[in-house]
Amino acid sequence: MNPADLPPGPDTPACLDPAVHAALRAEFPLLRSCVYLNNNSTGAVPAGAERVLHDYWDTLRTWRDDAWQDWHVGLDRYADSVAALLGAPPGSVVTDANLSTLLARLASCFDYRPPRDRVVITDLEFPTVPFVFRAFGRYGARLDVVGTGGPDLDQDALQARLDERTLLVCVTHAAFTSGATVDLPRLVEAAHRVGALVVVDAFQTVGVVPLDVTALGVDAVLGGANKWLCGVGTAFLYLRPDLVPHLEPAATGWQAGDRALTFQPSTGWAPGARRFAGGTPYPLTSLVSQVGLDLLAGVGVPAIRRHSLALTQRVLDRAAQAGIAVVSPTAAHRRGGVVFLDVPDGEAVKRRLAAQQLICSWRGHLRVGPHAYNTLDEIDAFMDALGKELGR
Ligand SMILES: Cc1ncc(COP(=O)(O)O)c(C=O)c1O
């Protein structure tokens, strides 16, 4: 059969329907002033955030303690919207200020008693992951870092390190240094076979790469709002619902207790993922982040993924034409939402492109991260200017 006759799959590049795309794009004022390809670092925030900020100020301006009732509704709504995006049931996601806080809280659930005291990670993790688990070395955690020595993940090497001593395997869904993705179904299967739990740092994928945590059977997933979810200042932790009753965080706070909102001392845990709450929450970031999340959910992550693949494929094609070395894996199913380019003097190039309102980021390599609202024309404008910078 001719591949062109096959129905489009999840990794088939295809731009969004023009009307859907135009409506989405119109929501993001940032796109009127620049070509914004920095979504792997900080996603654009939609105009609807302004109304939320005004409403918040109104609440503060006319303060009554009853405001907390609405704020709790807003916080729960955001957590449940993240859950829905992940294919998870309501009540299985908790939010807090950042991923690091939630990861440390999760890490504080375990005893790290030999023989099952190992935490396996790779050398592609965001620095918070080794930092947190090294700190838990004080309580017996033995960190085992699988080195790839390069931008891509050696999944066979990772899986070969899992055995009956492995308590947790904690990996990034897509590496922040290359965008290389891990094959989660394979990893979950291998980890569960030896009795290890799988914790996924999905900060670099949630919102741009589909993730169905229920179908995957993954144990915990962490991520945040301020990249591909077009929000600000809030992070989340999903926990497999049947695992929750077996986990008791030592790093906790009163909002995790069963009597939190009665202000009585709690003796048990709040239901669901709320047992992973800490102290008084900060509602503003969830309320603002809800706007971007709703827009993305309206489009649907599978369609966003196909659009993203069309844009990153254009980056790859243009890089090949210009002879620019690509660091990221090029196969559609192996790359996340960003393409890393090996550009000489890249940090200065990034600054000169920014002066032309062409916005990307640089972390050792030039990172080009388009999102659902970007266009092929924008990729061409960016790659034209980059080619000129490099004299190609
Ligand atoms: C893969 C990944 N994990 C974690 C983080 C940051 O986590 P935190 O919210 O603790 O700052 C980032 C931020 O860039 C990231 O790319």
The ligand as an SDF file (V2000), in Angstrom:
LIG
                    3D

 16 16  0  0  0  0  0  0  0  0999 V2000
   12.0130   19.0740   31.7770 C   0  0  0  0  0  0  0  0  0  0  0  0
   11.8900   20.1380   32.8370 C   0  0  0  0  0  0  0  0  0  0  0  0
   11.6440   19.7860   34.1020 N   0  0  0  0  0  0  0  0  0  0  0  0
   11.5200   20.7140   35.0860 C   0  0  0  0  0  0  0  0  0  0  0  0
   11.6480   22.0650   34.7980 C   0  0  0  0  0  0  0  0  0  0  0  0
   11.5330   23.1250   35.8520 C   0  0  0  0  0  0  0  0  0  0  0  0
   10.8920   22.7560   36.9940 O   0  0  0  0  0  0  0  0  0  0  0  0
   10.4560   23.8100   38.1130 P   0  0  0  0  0  0  0  0  0  0  0  0
    9.0030   24.0760   37.9360 O   0  0  0  0  0  0  0  0  0  0  0  0
   10.7690   23.1660   39.3950 O   0  0  0  0  0  0  0  0  0  0  0  0
   11.2710   25.0580   37.9320 O   0  0  0  0  0  0  0  0  0  0  0  0
   11.8970   22.4620   33.4890 C   0  0  0  0  0  0  0  0  0  0  0  0
   12.0170   23.9150   33.1970 C   0  0  0  0  0  0  0  0  0  0  0  0
   12.5870   24.3890   32.3190 O   0  0  0  0  0  0  0  0  0  0  0  0
   12.0350   21.4890   32.4860 C   0  0  0  0  0  0  0  0  0  0  0  0
   12.2930   21.8230   31.2140 O   0  0  0  0  0  0  0  0  0  0  0  0
  1  2  1  0
  2  3  1  0
  2 15  2  0
  3  4  2  0
  4  5  1  0
  5  6  1  0
  5 12  2  0
  6  7  1  0
  7  8  1  0
  8  9  2  0
  8 10  1  0
  8 11  1  0
 12 13  1  0
 12 15  1  0
 13 14  2  0
 15 16  1  0
M  END
$$$$
